[in-house]
């Protein structure tokens, strides 16, 4: 997703709305989790990065 697309998408919502992301395993397309634990990572100044925290145990079934 391009940064402009994300900005346009987020502008559709009120500033107090919460963003929720559903996580899917890419090979099987199985639903893993839903999370609102999203942070901005500033370690790499070249690329804006959103970090999504998901419990590691949720992926054990796909190993």
C-alpha positions in Angstrom: 0.0 0.0 0.0 1.3 3.4 -0.9 1.5 6.1 1.9 -1.0 8.3 0.0 -3.5 5.5 -0.2 -3.3 4.9 3.5 -3.7 8.6 4.2 -6.8 8.8 2.0 -8.2 5.7 3.7 -7.6 7.0 7.2 -9.1 10.4 6.3 -12.5 8.7 5.8 -12.8 8.2 9.6 -13.1 10.5 12.6 -9.9 11.2 14.5 -11.2 9.3 17.6 -12.1 6.1 15.6 -9.9 3.1 16.4 -8.1 1.2 13.5 -8.4 -2.5 13.7 -6.4 -4.9 11.5 -7.3 -8.5 10.7 -4.3 -10.8 10.3 -4.4 -13.7 7.8 -1.7 -16.4 7.1 -0.8 -15.7 3.4 -0.4 -19.3 2.1 -3.6 -20.8 3.5 -5.6 -17.5 3.9 -6.6 -18.7 7.4 -7.7 -16.0 9.8 -5.1 -15.6 12.7 -6.1 -12.6 14.8 -7.5 -9.1 15.0 -5.4 -6.4 16.6 -5.5 -2.7 17.3 -2.0 -2.8 18.7 -0.4 -0.7 16.0 2.6 1.5 16.5 4.8 3.7 14.3 8.4 2.6 14.2 10.9 5.4 13.8 14.1 3.3 13.8 14.4 3.5 10.0 14.0 7.1 8.9 14.0 6.1 5.2 10.7 4.2 5.2 7.7 4.9 7.5 6.8 1.6 9.2 3.7 0.5 11.1 4.4 -2.3 13.6 1.5 -4.7 14.2 1.8 -6.8 17.4 0.3 -10.3 17.2 0.9 -13.1 19.8 3.5 -15.5 18.5 1.4 -18.5 19.6 -1.2 -17.7 17.1 1.1 -18.7 14.2 2.2 -22.1 15.7 -0.5 -24.0 13.8 1.0 -22.8 10.5 4.6 -24.0 11.0 
